[in-house]
Structure formats: C-alpha cells, structure tokens
Amino acid sequence: MSTEQALLERSESKCELCRATENLQPYEIPPTSDGSADQSLLLCDTCREQIEDPEKIDPNHWRCLNDSMWSTVPAVQVMAWRMLKRLSAEGWPQDLLDMLYLDEQTQAWAEAAGDGSDNDTSVQHLDCNGARLEAGDTVTLTKDLNVKGANFTAKRGTAVRGISLVADNPGQIEGRVNGQQIVILTQFVKKSG
C-alpha cells in the first residue's frame, strides 16, 4: 500500500488537521520524515500553504486544532503542537497547548522543528502538561511526595512558589516546601496561573 493510500485510509479521506475533503495531498513532516505514513499527514491545500508560509497564517482557520489535537496519531499531534506553538501569542492556542499532553518521544519530535523554541538550545523544564517552567514560577504538586531525609510528605495541591530550575536536568526543579529546600520531579508538578 502506498503512503498516500495509507493516509487516505487513516484519515477517512479528510484533511487530518481541519477535516476538509478537497485538494488532499500527503505532507511529510519536517525535518526528518522518512516518507512513511507514520511520519506524514494528509493535508488540504489551505493547511499546507499556511504551515509552509507563516506569512499566510489565518489564526481562525486553526481553531480546527481544538478537535484534531486529540488525535491518537502522533504525526497529527506533532503538527497540532507546532501550529499551536506558532500561534500561541493569539491567546486561545496557548489554552489548548496547556491541555495538550504528548508522550516524551512525540514531544521531542514536535520540538525537533524548532517551532516556538526561539532558537534556544538550552534545557527546557516542562510540567506534567508540557507547559514550560521558568525560574520564579509557582507550581502545584500533583501527587503526595515523600521527602527523603526530611521526614514529611509534601501533600498533593501544595503550592511551591519561586521555583528554581536544576541546570542540565530538565526533569528536576527546586523549591521550598514546609521551609525545606527540596528537589521535585517536574512530572509531579503543574504550573500555576
């Protein structure tokens, strides 16, 4: 089965981002697509043109991502994340990004194009929802954490204010809980406000 046939079958002959049914073509996801259906999408001309030429982006067209971002197809998740990141200054796309969860491999693929990274190659600290954490942020614990050596449990829902980032380890932050400076895994925190 050709890539195009596989994509037509997977997408039910609709654009995988906006669900349009006309002018559909395979689109290989940059920068490293191998041309397979797993690394491609079936897109309409409108989506393709706006992805390839940021000058032509119509933010309202991309409200379709409200539905397509929930796809179980990693390639669709990657393009939804990239477009939401590109449009995040609009306001509503950032709300959708805050809800979008990608597993580690898909997140790394989404970030591979550099969209939204401001050409920043430094380590990024992301909370359990994939929101970027910055030094000084306030986070909320998403589960009870036993604090080794301090003999207490940091309870779920506890706000940790003024966090600091652990350099070179995107999976850890530091913050004060019960007066103690502790290291917290980013997978157990959610960015507040």
N, C-alpha and C positions, 0 to 999 in steps of 0.2 A: 504494500500500500504506500502511495507517495505521501510526502509530508502534507501536501495540500488536501489530499483525501482524508488523511487522519485528522487534520484541523477542521475540515468541514463536518466530519462525523462528531468530533468532540464538542464543537460549538453549535451543533444543530443548524448549520449554515447561517450563523449570525455573527456579527462583529462581537468579539469576546469582551470588548470594553463597553460599547454603547448599544449593542443588540441590533444595530442596523442590518438590513438584509441585502443591500445592493453594493456593488463595486468592492467585493471582498477579495483580499489577497493575503498570502502568508507574509508575515513580518518577522524577521529574525531579530531576536533581542540582542542589542549590542552590550558589551564589546566583544563577547567571546562565543556567540552562538555557533553550534556545530551544524545548523540547518535542520536538525531533527524537530519533530512536532513538540517534544518536551521543552525545547528552547526557542519556540516560535509561538506566534499568535496569529489568529485570523482577524484582520483589521479591515475596516471600511476606509475609503479614501480620506474622509474627514479626520478620523483619529490619526491615521498615518501622517498626514500633512502637518497636523499640529504637534505631533511628537517630534517630527524631524525638523520643523521650523518654529522655534519658540516665539518668533515674532507674530505668528498667525494664531496663537492660542486664544480661544474664546472660553473663559472660565466657566460660563454657564453650560457649555457643551459637556464639560467634565463632571457635572453633577451626576452623570450616569455611574460614576465610580462608587456612589453611595450603595449601589447594588452589586456591581461587578467586583468590588474589593473583597467580597465574602466568598468568591470562587474558591474551590478546593484545588484549582490548577495553579501550581507555583508560578508559571510564566505569567498568568493573569495577575496574580498577587504582586509580582515584581513590577509590572508596568503600572498597576494601580498605585503602588507605593511611590514609584518615581514621579508620576504625574501629580499626586497629592503633595509630594515634597516640593515640586517645582511651583505649585500654585499656593503653597501654604500662607503666603502673605495676604491672600484673599480672606482669610478668617475661617470660613466653613471647611476648607480642606484640612486645616490643622486639627479641627474637631474630629474629622474622620480618621486622620493619621493616629490620633490619640487612642482610637478604638481598635485600630488595625494591629493584629498580632501576627508576626511572621516567625517561623522557627529560625534557628541560628543560620542554617545553610541558605534559606531563602532570603533572609535579611542581608547576609553577606553578598549574595547575588544582586539584590536590589541596589545595594550601595556601590557595587562594582563600577557603575557608570559614572559615579561621582556626583550625581544629582543631589543638590542640597548639602553637599559637604563643604562648600566654599573653598575647594581645593585644599582642605585641611587634612593632612595625613596623620595627625596625632590620634591617640587612642580616644574612642568615644565611649562614654559611660551611658548605658541605656537602662531605663527602669523596666519593670515586668511587662509593660505595654509597648516598649520600644521608644518611649519618649526620651529625648536626650537630656541628661542631667548635667548641670553646671555647678561649679563651686558656689556655695552660698544658698543653694536651693533648699526648700523644705520638702521632705518626703514623708510618707506614711508607711509603716510596716504592714505587710500583707499577711503575715503569719507570726505566731509566737516564736521568739528566738531565744534559746538558752544561751546565756552569755558565759562563755568559759572563763574561769578564773575570777569572776565577779559574783558568783552565786546568786544570780537573779535571772528572771525571764523577762525579756522585753516583749510586752504584750502587743498583739495584733491591733492596729489602729493608732499606735503611738506615733505622734508627730516628731520627727527629728529635724530640727532647724539648723540652718547654716552648715550644711554638709561640706566635707572636703573630698576631693577625688583622689584615689590612690593612683599615683603615676604609674604608667606602663601596665596596669591591670584593670581592664575595663569591667571586670566582674565585681569590683570592690569599691566601696566608699567608706568614709569615716564620719562619725557623728557622735553627739553626746546623748546618752540615754541614762536616766537616773544619776546624772552627774558624772558618769563614766564615759571616757572617750573609747568607742568601740569600732571595730571593723564590721561592716554589714555587706552582705552579698547583694548586688543590685537586683537580682532576680526576686528578692523578697521585699522590694520597696516600690512604691508608686509615687510619682511626682505629684505634689500638691499645687493647686491653683495655677 
